[in-house]
Amino acid sequence: MATSKQLQLRVVGLLPDSSFHQAKACAQDLYQSNPEKFATPDILGLLEFEWELYLREERKKIRGETWAFEDKAITYLDGDLIGGPTDLENWATEHWKYHPCWPQALFEAHAEVAYKDYLSGTGHTFVYLDISINDEPKQRLLFELYTDKCPRTCENFKALCTGEKGHKTDESLMKYHFKDSLIHRIVPNGWLQGGDILLGKGDGGESIYGQFFEDENYSVKHASRGMLGMANQGRHTNGSQFYVTFQPAPWMDTKYVAFGKLIEGTELLDTLEEQETYNERPKKECKIVDCGVYEP
């Protein structure tokens, strides 16, 4: 006897947002109440930067329906778009007599716990750069450092975020600290570059280990927008300068050491990419006004 195909629900959303957990609860309830009708739901929670990248790709695929999509979760049935969490609940109510019964406070609590659990579960270090453009209110770039893959490179970057190594004792008195340094280079369709902790001209700075340190490995690929890596002057010349990619850059994979990725700060990265430049130097001052380790 032939069996009917099970329905497949998919929920993709912003992990630390309550609406994602609202949609997740609905999909899971439908499956648990009707296991013969529904396959195990496909649930994917993303952090802010990955969520925005996902939405941009979806907008390219389904222009008219998602260009104005404002919800923080998107749902599908057998690959076809349903809509946001409320759309899913309305569909479930109409076709499966679903009745939402959980308070909003519960979803908010789930969102907070899920975010903290995700960050702590990686075992990685998270650091932030707060950037002000022409003294405007600061915005934040939050990075995940792959401390398991490039521990020495990550320790250098982390220490330069905290300033824990103090300053040089020579006449330069250079601070081993990104604070008050500049994003000195913006390459359209390429990357932004910062970390000259000496004079900010783009030709200075050094690592916490000495002027340079070695290329640790090339295990992290430049597979997407938002990859964090060490700028260099050739093999084994990593110092304090870093870059963040604006697009995938596979040509960098064996020339530059990537060691982290952006997880929050979509709007700020867009704003930095759009800055007017002269010889790749932004016309407006883009300054790191604060930085450090992020504790979830």
C-alpha positions as CSV (number, residue, x, y, z in Angstrom):
1,M,0.0,0.0,0.0
2,A,1.5,3.4,-1.0
3,T,2.1,5.9,1.7
4,S,1.6,9.6,1.1
5,K,4.7,11.8,1.2
6,Q,5.3,13.5,4.5
7,L,5.2,17.3,4.6
8,Q,8.5,19.1,5.2
9,L,8.6,22.3,7.2
10,R,11.7,24.4,7.2
11,V,12.4,27.4,9.5
12,V,15.3,29.7,9.1
13,G,15.8,32.7,11.4
14,L,17.8,34.9,13.6
15,L,18.8,32.8,16.6
16,P,18.7,35.5,19.3
17,D,15.3,36.7,18.2
18,S,12.1,35.5,19.9
19,S,10.2,35.3,16.6
20,F,12.5,32.5,15.3
21,H,11.7,30.5,18.4
22,Q,8.0,31.2,17.9
23,A,8.2,29.7,14.4
24,K,10.4,26.8,15.6
25,A,7.8,25.9,18.3
26,C,5.0,25.9,15.8
27,A,6.9,23.6,13.4
28,Q,7.9,21.2,16.1
29,D,4.4,21.1,17.5
30,L,2.9,20.2,14.1
31,Y,5.4,17.4,13.8
32,Q,4.9,16.0,17.3
33,S,1.1,16.2,16.9
34,N,1.1,14.6,13.4
35,P,4.3,12.5,13.0
36,E,2.7,10.5,10.3
37,K,2.0,13.6,8.2
38,F,5.1,15.7,8.9
39,A,8.8,14.9,8.5
40,T,11.1,16.1,11.2
41,P,11.2,19.9,10.7
42,D,14.4,21.4,9.3
43,I,15.4,24.2,11.8
44,L,18.3,26.6,11.2
45,G,19.1,29.4,13.6
46,L,21.6,32.0,12.3
47,L,23.5,34.8,13.9
48,E,22.9,38.4,12.6
49,F,25.5,38.6,9.8
50,E,24.7,35.1,8.4
51,W,21.0,35.8,8.7
52,E,21.3,39.0,6.6
53,L,23.4,37.2,4.0
54,Y,20.8,34.5,3.8
55,L,18.0,37.0,3.3
56,R,20.0,38.7,0.5
57,E,20.3,35.4,-1.3
58,E,16.6,34.6,-0.8
59,R,15.7,38.1,-2.2
60,K,17.6,37.2,-5.4
61,K,15.6,33.9,-5.7
62,I,12.1,35.2,-4.8
63,R,12.2,38.9,-5.5
64,G,8.6,40.0,-5.2
65,E,7.8,38.1,-2.0
66,T,10.9,38.8,0.1
67,W,12.3,42.2,-1.0
68,A,10.2,43.8,1.9
69,F,10.5,40.8,4.3
70,E,10.8,42.3,7.8
71,D,10.4,39.2,10.0
72,K,13.3,37.6,11.8
73,A,12.3,34.1,10.7
74,I,11.2,32.7,7.4
75,T,9.3,29.5,6.9
76,Y,8.7,27.1,4.0
77,L,6.5,24.1,3.2
78,D,8.2,21.6,0.9
79,G,10.5,24.3,-0.4
80,D,7.7,26.8,-1.0
81,L,7.6,30.1,1.0
82,I,5.0,30.4,3.7
83,G,6.2,33.6,5.2
84,G,7.1,34.7,8.7
85,P,6.1,33.2,12.1
86,T,2.6,34.6,12.1
87,D,2.0,33.3,8.5
88,L,3.1,29.8,9.6
89,E,0.8,30.0,12.7
90,N,-2.1,31.1,10.5
91,W,-1.5,28.3,8.0
92,A,-1.2,25.8,10.8
93,T,-4.5,27.0,12.4
94,E,-6.4,26.9,9.1
95,H,-5.2,23.4,8.0
96,W,-4.2,21.6,11.2
97,K,-6.3,23.4,13.9
98,Y,-3.1,24.6,15.6
99,H,-3.6,26.9,18.6
100,P,-0.6,28.9,19.9
101,C,-0.4,28.6,23.7
102,W,3.0,29.8,24.7
103,P,3.6,33.2,26.1
104,Q,5.9,35.6,24.3
105,A,8.1,35.8,27.4
106,L,9.0,32.1,26.9
107,F,10.2,32.7,23.4
108,E,12.3,35.7,24.6
109,A,13.9,33.5,27.3
110,H,14.6,30.8,24.7
111,A,16.2,33.3,22.4
112,E,18.5,34.6,25.1
113,V,19.6,31.2,26.2
114,A,20.1,29.9,22.7
115,Y,22.4,32.8,21.8
116,K,24.5,32.3,24.9
117,D,24.6,28.6,24.5
118,Y,25.7,28.9,20.8
119,L,28.6,31.3,21.6
120,S,29.8,29.3,24.6
121,G,29.4,26.0,22.8
122,T,31.9,27.0,20.0
123,G,34.7,27.2,22.5
124,H,35.9,30.2,20.5
125,T,36.9,33.7,21.5
126,F,34.7,36.7,20.5
127,V,36.0,40.2,20.1
128,Y,34.5,43.5,19.1
129,L,35.6,46.7,17.3
130,D,33.4,49.7,17.9
131,I,33.9,52.1,15.0
132,S,32.9,55.8,14.6
133,I,32.8,57.5,11.3
134,N,33.6,61.3,11.5
135,D,32.7,61.2,15.3
136,E,29.2,59.9,14.6
137,P,27.7,57.4,17.1
138,K,29.8,54.2,17.2
139,Q,28.6,51.0,15.7
140,R,30.0,47.5,16.4
141,L,31.7,44.7,14.4
142,L,31.6,41.5,16.4
143,F,34.0,38.7,15.3
144,E,34.3,35.0,16.1
145,L,38.0,34.0,16.3
146,Y,38.9,30.4,15.3
147,T,41.1,29.8,18.3
148,D,41.2,26.0,17.6
149,K,42.5,26.5,14.1
150,C,44.8,29.5,14.4
151,P,45.5,29.9,18.2
152,R,48.7,32.0,17.8
153,T,47.1,34.4,15.3
154,C,43.9,34.7,17.3
155,E,45.9,35.5,20.5
156,N,47.7,38.3,18.7
157,F,44.4,39.8,17.5
158,K,42.7,39.4,20.9
159,A,45.6,41.0,22.7
160,L,45.5,44.0,20.3
161,C,41.8,44.3,21.0
162,T,42.3,44.4,24.8
163,G,45.5,46.3,24.9
164,E,46.8,43.9,27.6
165,K,50.4,44.1,26.3
166,G,50.8,47.8,27.1
167,H,53.2,49.7,24.8
168,K,56.7,49.7,23.5
169,T,59.4,51.1,25.6
170,D,61.3,52.7,22.7
171,E,60.9,56.3,21.6
172,S,57.7,55.5,19.6
173,L,55.8,54.4,22.8
174,M,53.6,52.6,20.3
175,K,50.5,51.0,22.1
176,Y,49.8,47.4,21.4
177,H,46.1,48.3,21.1
178,F,43.6,48.9,18.2
179,K,41.8,51.6,20.2
180,D,42.0,55.0,18.4
181,S,43.6,53.4,15.3
182,L,42.0,53.8,11.9
183,I,40.4,51.8,9.1
184,H,42.9,53.2,6.7
185,R,42.1,51.4,3.5
186,I,38.9,50.4,1.7
187,V,39.1,48.4,-1.5
188,P,35.8,48.4,-3.5
189,N,34.5,44.9,-4.0
190,G,37.6,43.7,-2.0
191,W,38.2,44.4,1.6
192,L,38.7,47.0,4.3
193,Q,42.0,47.2,6.2
194,G,43.0,48.5,9.6
195,G,45.4,47.8,12.4
196,D,48.3,50.2,11.8
197,I,48.7,50.9,15.5
198,L,51.8,53.2,14.9
199,L,50.7,56.2,12.9
200,G,47.7,55.0,11.0
201,K,49.2,55.6,7.6
202,G,49.0,52.0,6.5
203,D,52.7,51.1,6.6
204,G,53.2,50.5,10.3
205,G,52.3,48.4,13.3
206,E,53.7,45.1,14.6
207,S,52.5,42.0,16.4
208,I,52.7,41.3,20.1
209,Y,55.4,38.7,19.3
210,G,57.8,41.2,17.6
211,Q,57.7,43.0,14.3
212,F,56.4,40.0,12.4
213,F,55.2,36.5,13.1
214,E,54.8,33.5,10.8
215,D,51.9,32.4,8.7
216,E,50.3,29.9,11.1
217,N,48.3,27.9,8.5
218,Y,45.7,28.4,5.7
219,S,43.0,26.2,7.1
220,V,40.4,28.9,7.2
221,K,39.1,29.8,3.7
222,H,38.0,33.1,2.4
223,A,34.7,31.6,1.4
224,S,32.3,34.5,2.1
225,R,31.8,38.2,2.9
226,G,33.0,39.1,6.4
227,M,36.1,36.9,6.7
228,L,38.8,38.3,9.1
229,G,42.5,37.8,8.2
230,M,46.0,39.2,8.6
231,A,47.3,41.7,6.1
232,N,51.0,41.1,5.2
233,Q,53.9,42.2,3.1
234,G,54.7,38.6,1.9
235,R,55.2,35.2,3.5
236,H,55.5,35.2,7.3
237,T,55.2,39.0,7.7
238,N,52.0,39.2,9.9
239,G,52.0,42.2,12.3
240,S,49.0,44.1,13.6
241,Q,47.2,45.0,10.3
242,F,44.1,43.0,9.5
243,Y,41.4,43.0,6.8
244,V,37.7,42.1,6.5
245,T,36.5,40.8,3.1
246,F,33.5,42.3,1.2
247,Q,33.0,39.2,-0.9
248,P,34.4,35.6,-1.2
249,A,38.1,35.8,-2.1
250,P,39.5,32.3,-2.8
251,W,42.7,33.9,-4.3
252,M,43.6,34.9,-0.8
253,D,43.5,31.3,0.6
254,T,47.2,30.5,0.3
255,K,48.5,34.1,0.5
256,Y,46.9,35.5,3.7
257,V,45.9,33.8,7.0
258,A,42.2,34.1,7.7
259,F,41.4,33.3,11.4
260,G,37.9,34.5,12.1
261,K,34.6,35.8,10.7
262,L,32.1,38.6,11.3
263,I,29.0,37.4,13.2
264,E,27.3,40.8,13.8
265,G,27.6,44.2,12.2
266,T,26.0,43.9,8.8
267,E,24.9,47.6,8.6
268,L,28.3,48.9,9.7
269,L,30.2,46.7,7.2
270,D,27.9,48.0,4.5
271,T,28.5,51.6,5.6
272,L,32.2,51.2,5.6
273,E,32.1,49.5,2.1
274,E,30.2,52.5,0.8
275,Q,32.7,55.2,2.0
276,E,34.1,57.5,-0.6
277,T,37.9,57.0,-0.9
278,Y,40.9,58.7,-2.4
279,N,43.6,56.2,-3.4
280,E,41.7,53.6,-1.4
281,R,41.9,55.7,1.8
282,P,38.5,56.7,3.2
283,K,37.8,60.5,3.0
284,K,36.0,60.4,6.3
285,E,37.8,59.3,9.5
286,C,36.8,55.7,10.4
287,K,38.2,55.2,13.9
288,I,38.1,52.3,16.3
289,V,37.0,54.0,19.4
290,D,36.7,50.9,21.6
291,C,37.5,47.2,21.3
292,G,37.9,44.2,23.5
293,V,36.7,40.7,24.3
294,Y,33.0,40.1,24.1
295,E,31.5,38.0,27.0
296,P,28.1,36.5,26.2
